[in-house]
Every structure is written in C-alpha cells, then in structure tokens.
Amino acid sequence: MAPPQRSAIRGHRTAAAAAALCAVLALAACAAPALAGRLSEPGPRRGRSLLQENPAVPTECINTGLALQSACTKELELASSAFGLSPTANIASIKVDPAKLRAYLATAPAPTSSCCTAAASFNNAYCSCSDSVLELVKSFTNNDIEAYSEVAQYLSNRCKEVGTDFTLYYKDTCPAQKP
C-alpha cells in the first residue's frame, strides 16, 4: 500500500529542514536530523538502504538524532526562514556562508529547553566524535564541517542559558577511545 501523498510531502519537508539544521542551526546533530530526513523519504527500502550505506553510524546517534530533530522543530523553522530555505529545496544545493551563519547564531534566540535536552543527549552519546557521523554530516553540508562546528559551539554555549548541562564533545574534547 502506497503512503498517502501527505507523507511524501512531509518527508520531503523533513529532509529540507534536516539540511537546514546541518547547514544552519543544527548541532552536533546536524548529521542525525539529516539522516532522519533521508530515513523518512518515500520508498519501500529507503531507510534500510541509507543505513546500509552508512553502517558504522552508531544506533544511539541515529536514535538521539531523530529525537533532536523532533525536539528542535521550532529552531529548524526559524533558521530555515532566516536563510530563506524552502522546504522543497534540493539538499545538495544548500550552501550557507560561514560569516552569515556566525552572524545568525550570534543573534538567534536561545534554543528551547527540550531542544537543548535532545542536543545534550546527542552530544553525550559522543556522536560528534564518531567519524562515521562526521562523514555523514559532510555529505549533507557540501563537505563543510565548519558549519557543524559553529552550530555545535552555539548549542554548547546557549543551552547552558536555559539550564541544560552541556559540555561539548567534539574534536579535542572527545574521549581517547572514540565510540
């Protein structure tokens, strides 16, 4: 039975929002929301094939990434609007100027408590320390990991303002034994 058209449209919008998160506002979970968008694309085996393409993405990062996407809907919508991103945009064509990203993040409102809790869960699972997650991020950000770094730092700093304990695990702060 084919999914209703509404689901296909929702899946496409989710993919664009996920890309916006990666390129614009997304954390250290940029990868996970992008993954979530790809997992929800129409097609009987799309989710399975994506996981087979990226078998090393830790299950906990997939799960916490999906939760992050859900919890940060408001933030995704604000960032998408600020950058003029259409829900139907081709994910591969989205490019965000690093200077504009920094300027946006400097004035963006603090994330919601629920978004920060989800971002901290993704972070505390060491997802930003996972080479496979970072490779997936690159595939959604035109190989620009700097956008991911900017967003991860933004979340680390701003989530403390809403009472979320957030110590960023990324690059030099990753444990010696990466998950």
Short mmCIF file of the C-alpha atoms (twelve columns), coordinates in Angstrom:
data_MODEL
# 
_entry.id   MODEL 
# 
loop_
_atom_site.group_PDB 
_atom_site.id 
_atom_site.type_symbol 
_atom_site.label_atom_id 
_atom_site.label_alt_id 
_atom_site.label_comp_id 
_atom_site.label_asym_id 
_atom_site.label_seq_id 
_atom_site.Cartn_x 
_atom_site.Cartn_y 
_atom_site.Cartn_z 
_atom_site.pdbx_PDB_model_num 
ATOM 1   C CA . MET A 1   0.000  0.000  0.000  1 
ATOM 2   C CA . ALA A 2   1.480  3.308  -1.049 1 
ATOM 3   C CA . PRO A 3   1.831  6.002  1.608  1 
ATOM 4   C CA . PRO A 4   -0.558 8.932  1.271  1 
ATOM 5   C CA . GLN A 5   0.757  11.949 -0.639 1 
ATOM 6   C CA . ARG A 6   0.828  13.930 2.588  1 
ATOM 7   C CA . SER A 7   3.510  11.603 3.972  1 
ATOM 8   C CA . ALA A 8   5.679  12.025 0.903  1 
ATOM 9   C CA . ILE A 9   5.410  15.791 1.153  1 
ATOM 10  C CA . ARG A 10  6.110  15.699 4.873  1 
ATOM 11  C CA . GLY A 11  9.143  13.501 4.244  1 
ATOM 12  C CA . HIS A 12  10.466 15.951 1.658  1 
ATOM 13  C CA . ARG A 13  9.951  18.873 4.014  1 
ATOM 14  C CA . THR A 14  11.662 16.930 6.769  1 
ATOM 15  C CA . ALA A 15  14.645 16.375 4.500  1 
ATOM 16  C CA . ALA A 16  14.910 20.085 3.701  1 
ATOM 17  C CA . ALA A 17  14.537 21.015 7.359  1 
ATOM 18  C CA . ALA A 18  17.186 18.480 8.212  1 
ATOM 19  C CA . ALA A 19  19.533 20.007 5.682  1 
ATOM 20  C CA . ALA A 20  18.811 23.419 7.123  1 
ATOM 21  C CA . LEU A 21  19.754 22.107 10.526 1 
ATOM 22  C CA . CYS A 22  23.017 20.775 9.182  1 
ATOM 23  C CA . ALA A 23  23.873 23.870 7.255  1 
ATOM 24  C CA . VAL A 24  22.343 26.423 9.527  1 
ATOM 25  C CA . LEU A 25  21.273 25.600 13.006 1 
ATOM 26  C CA . ALA A 26  21.916 22.058 13.672 1 
ATOM 27  C CA . LEU A 27  24.103 20.765 16.246 1 
ATOM 28  C CA . ALA A 28  26.391 18.311 16.546 1 
ATOM 29  C CA . ALA A 29  23.312 16.657 15.472 1 
ATOM 30  C CA . CYS A 30  23.332 18.022 12.112 1 
ATOM 31  C CA . ALA A 31  24.029 14.563 10.888 1 
ATOM 32  C CA . ALA A 32  21.223 12.962 12.724 1 
ATOM 33  C CA . PRO A 33  18.464 15.251 11.519 1 
ATOM 34  C CA . ALA A 34  19.788 14.890 8.022  1 
ATOM 35  C CA . LEU A 35  19.744 11.169 8.498  1 
ATOM 36  C CA . ALA A 36  16.227 11.381 9.846  1 
ATOM 37  C CA . GLY A 37  15.110 13.252 6.757  1 
ATOM 38  C CA . ARG A 38  16.667 10.675 4.482  1 
ATOM 39  C CA . LEU A 39  15.151 7.841  6.514  1 
ATOM 40  C CA . SER A 40  11.694 9.325  6.049  1 
ATOM 41  C CA . GLU A 41  11.994 9.681  2.266  1 
ATOM 42  C CA . PRO A 42  9.410  7.715  0.334  1 
ATOM 43  C CA . GLY A 43  10.338 4.316  -0.970 1 
ATOM 44  C CA . PRO A 44  9.909  0.868  0.458  1 
ATOM 45  C CA . ARG A 45  13.539 0.372  1.459  1 
ATOM 46  C CA . ARG A 46  14.955 3.890  1.596  1 
ATOM 47  C CA . GLY A 47  15.699 3.870  5.330  1 
ATOM 48  C CA . ARG A 48  17.304 0.447  5.171  1 
ATOM 49  C CA . SER A 49  19.484 1.340  2.178  1 
ATOM 50  C CA . LEU A 50  20.735 4.528  3.842  1 
ATOM 51  C CA . LEU A 51  21.769 2.612  6.924  1 
ATOM 52  C CA . GLN A 52  23.486 0.057  4.729  1 
ATOM 53  C CA . GLU A 53  25.352 2.894  3.002  1 
ATOM 54  C CA . ASN A 54  26.463 4.175  6.428  1 
ATOM 55  C CA . PRO A 55  26.589 1.023  8.557  1 
ATOM 56  C CA . ALA A 56  29.014 2.486  11.082 1 
ATOM 57  C CA . VAL A 57  26.669 5.256  12.242 1 
ATOM 58  C CA . PRO A 58  26.057 4.273  15.863 1 
ATOM 59  C CA . THR A 59  22.472 3.303  16.606 1 
ATOM 60  C CA . GLU A 60  22.429 5.627  19.614 1 
ATOM 61  C CA . CYS A 61  23.364 8.538  17.339 1 
ATOM 62  C CA . ILE A 62  20.537 7.677  14.969 1 
ATOM 63  C CA . ASN A 63  18.059 7.498  17.854 1 
ATOM 64  C CA . THR A 64  19.232 10.653 19.618 1 
ATOM 65  C CA . GLY A 65  19.430 12.427 16.261 1 
ATOM 66  C CA . LEU A 66  15.824 11.609 15.474 1 
ATOM 67  C CA . ALA A 67  14.841 12.890 18.921 1 
ATOM 68  C CA . LEU A 68  16.887 16.031 18.297 1 
ATOM 69  C CA . GLN A 69  15.130 16.699 15.018 1 
ATOM 70  C CA . SER A 70  11.757 16.348 16.690 1 
ATOM 71  C CA . ALA A 71  12.638 18.476 19.724 1 
ATOM 72  C CA . CYS A 72  14.239 21.275 17.687 1 
ATOM 73  C CA . THR A 73  11.429 21.843 15.175 1 
ATOM 74  C CA . LYS A 74  10.993 25.479 16.235 1 
ATOM 75  C CA . GLU A 75  14.706 26.172 15.867 1 
ATOM 76  C CA . LEU A 76  14.793 24.483 12.466 1 
ATOM 77  C CA . GLU A 77  11.891 26.585 11.234 1 
ATOM 78  C CA . LEU A 78  13.466 29.833 12.470 1 
ATOM 79  C CA . ALA A 79  16.818 29.030 10.867 1 
ATOM 80  C CA . SER A 80  15.219 27.931 7.607  1 
ATOM 81  C CA . SER A 81  13.225 31.151 7.477  1 
ATOM 82  C CA . ALA A 82  16.243 33.312 8.337  1 
ATOM 83  C CA . PHE A 83  18.222 31.794 5.478  1 
ATOM 84  C CA . GLY A 84  15.316 31.739 3.035  1 
ATOM 85  C CA . LEU A 85  15.426 27.972 2.666  1 
ATOM 86  C CA . SER A 86  12.459 26.350 1.019  1 
ATOM 87  C CA . PRO A 87  11.087 23.072 2.374  1 
ATOM 88  C CA . THR A 88  11.373 21.769 -1.186 1 
ATOM 89  C CA . ALA A 89  14.998 22.830 -1.678 1 
ATOM 90  C CA . ASN A 90  17.444 20.331 -3.080 1 
ATOM 91  C CA . ILE A 91  19.506 19.335 -0.051 1 
ATOM 92  C CA . ALA A 92  22.706 19.047 -2.062 1 
ATOM 93  C CA . SER A 93  22.380 22.624 -3.328 1 
ATOM 94  C CA . ILE A 94  22.074 24.306 0.069  1 
ATOM 95  C CA . LYS A 95  25.135 26.393 0.881  1 
ATOM 96  C CA . VAL A 96  25.406 28.769 3.796  1 
ATOM 97  C CA . ASP A 97  28.125 31.391 4.037  1 
ATOM 98  C CA . PRO A 98  30.112 30.798 7.274  1 
ATOM 99  C CA . ALA A 99  30.132 34.518 8.118  1 
ATOM 100 C CA . LYS A 100 26.347 34.702 7.705  1 
ATOM 101 C CA . LEU A 101 25.959 31.596 9.838  1 
ATOM 102 C CA . ARG A 102 28.056 33.120 12.634 1 
ATOM 103 C CA . ALA A 103 26.058 36.364 12.392 1 
ATOM 104 C CA . TYR A 104 22.784 34.449 12.566 1 
ATOM 105 C CA . LEU A 105 23.888 32.357 15.535 1 
ATOM 106 C CA . ALA A 106 25.092 35.489 17.361 1 
ATOM 107 C CA . THR A 107 21.568 36.917 17.267 1 
ATOM 108 C CA . ALA A 108 19.470 33.745 17.257 1 
ATOM 109 C CA . PRO A 109 17.256 33.207 20.272 1 
ATOM 110 C CA . ALA A 110 18.356 30.619 22.793 1 
ATOM 111 C CA . PRO A 111 17.153 27.124 21.938 1 
ATOM 112 C CA . THR A 112 14.218 25.721 23.863 1 
ATOM 113 C CA . SER A 113 14.853 23.554 26.876 1 
ATOM 114 C CA . SER A 114 13.553 20.479 25.043 1 
ATOM 115 C CA . CYS A 115 15.851 21.157 22.082 1 
ATOM 116 C CA . CYS A 116 18.807 21.541 24.430 1 
ATOM 117 C CA . THR A 117 17.977 18.344 26.279 1 
ATOM 118 C CA . ALA A 118 17.886 16.476 22.970 1 
ATOM 119 C CA . ALA A 119 21.093 18.168 21.763 1 
ATOM 120 C CA . ALA A 120 22.832 17.242 25.010 1 
ATOM 121 C CA . SER A 121 21.726 13.618 24.624 1 
ATOM 122 C CA . PHE A 122 23.179 13.514 21.105 1 
ATOM 123 C CA . ASN A 123 26.358 15.156 22.375 1 
ATOM 124 C CA . ASN A 124 26.654 12.910 25.441 1 
ATOM 125 C CA . ALA A 125 26.441 9.852  23.185 1 
ATOM 126 C CA . TYR A 126 29.689 11.176 21.644 1 
ATOM 127 C CA . CYS A 127 28.029 11.396 18.246 1 
ATOM 128 C CA . SER A 128 30.201 14.357 17.260 1 
ATOM 129 C CA . CYS A 129 33.229 12.183 17.998 1 
ATOM 130 C CA . SER A 130 32.117 9.474  15.593 1 
ATOM 131 C CA . ASP A 131 33.988 9.537  12.290 1 
ATOM 132 C CA . SER A 132 31.013 7.935  10.550 1 
ATOM 133 C CA . VAL A 133 28.641 10.622 11.850 1 
ATOM 134 C CA . LEU A 134 31.023 13.379 10.768 1 
ATOM 135 C CA . GLU A 135 31.355 11.816 7.317  1 
ATOM 136 C CA . LEU A 136 27.567 11.768 7.081  1 
ATOM 137 C CA . VAL A 137 27.484 15.432 8.118  1 
ATOM 138 C CA . LYS A 138 29.901 16.257 5.308  1 
ATOM 139 C CA . SER A 139 27.612 14.557 2.817  1 
ATOM 140 C CA . PHE A 140 24.837 16.998 3.768  1 
ATOM 141 C CA . THR A 141 26.964 20.132 4.062  1 
ATOM 142 C CA . ASN A 142 28.971 20.082 0.835  1 
ATOM 143 C CA . ASN A 143 31.972 18.830 2.848  1 
ATOM 144 C CA . ASP A 144 31.834 21.937 5.056  1 
ATOM 145 C CA . ILE A 145 32.308 20.672 8.590  1 
ATOM 146 C CA . GLU A 146 32.796 24.269 9.788  1 
ATOM 147 C CA . ALA A 147 29.038 24.890 9.778  1 
ATOM 148 C CA . TYR A 148 28.620 21.870 12.034 1 
ATOM 149 C CA . SER A 149 31.359 23.162 14.349 1 
ATOM 150 C CA . GLU A 150 29.715 26.579 14.588 1 
ATOM 151 C CA . VAL A 151 26.347 25.098 15.461 1 
ATOM 152 C CA . ALA A 152 27.802 22.648 17.964 1 
ATOM 153 C CA . GLN A 153 29.554 25.502 19.766 1 
ATOM 154 C CA . TYR A 154 26.382 27.622 19.648 1 
ATOM 155 C CA . LEU A 155 24.376 24.846 21.287 1 
ATOM 156 C CA . SER A 156 27.061 24.202 23.871 1 
ATOM 157 C CA . ASN A 157 27.086 27.864 24.887 1 
ATOM 158 C CA . ARG A 158 23.411 28.757 24.578 1 
ATOM 159 C CA . CYS A 159 21.945 25.614 26.129 1 
ATOM 160 C CA . LYS A 160 23.649 26.493 29.401 1 
ATOM 161 C CA . GLU A 161 21.489 29.637 29.421 1 
ATOM 162 C CA . VAL A 162 18.327 27.520 29.593 1 
ATOM 163 C CA . GLY A 163 19.692 25.282 32.341 1 
ATOM 164 C CA . THR A 164 20.989 22.344 30.304 1 
ATOM 165 C CA . ASP A 165 24.335 20.959 31.397 1 
ATOM 166 C CA . PHE A 166 26.250 20.795 28.127 1 
ATOM 167 C CA . THR A 167 29.947 20.037 27.795 1 
ATOM 168 C CA . LEU A 168 30.706 19.799 24.098 1 
ATOM 169 C CA . TYR A 169 32.385 16.576 22.996 1 
ATOM 170 C CA . TYR A 170 33.963 17.368 19.652 1 
ATOM 171 C CA . LYS A 171 37.480 17.213 18.232 1 
ATOM 172 C CA . ASP A 172 39.930 17.738 21.125 1 
ATOM 173 C CA . THR A 173 37.317 17.109 23.818 1 
ATOM 174 C CA . CYS A 174 36.403 13.632 22.555 1 
ATOM 175 C CA . PRO A 175 37.451 10.701 24.717 1 
ATOM 176 C CA . ALA A 176 40.673 8.943  23.697 1 
ATOM 177 C CA . GLN A 177 38.705 5.823  22.795 1 
ATOM 178 C CA . LYS A 178 36.102 7.059  20.347 1 
ATOM 179 C CA . PRO A 179 32.819 5.160  20.312 1 
# 
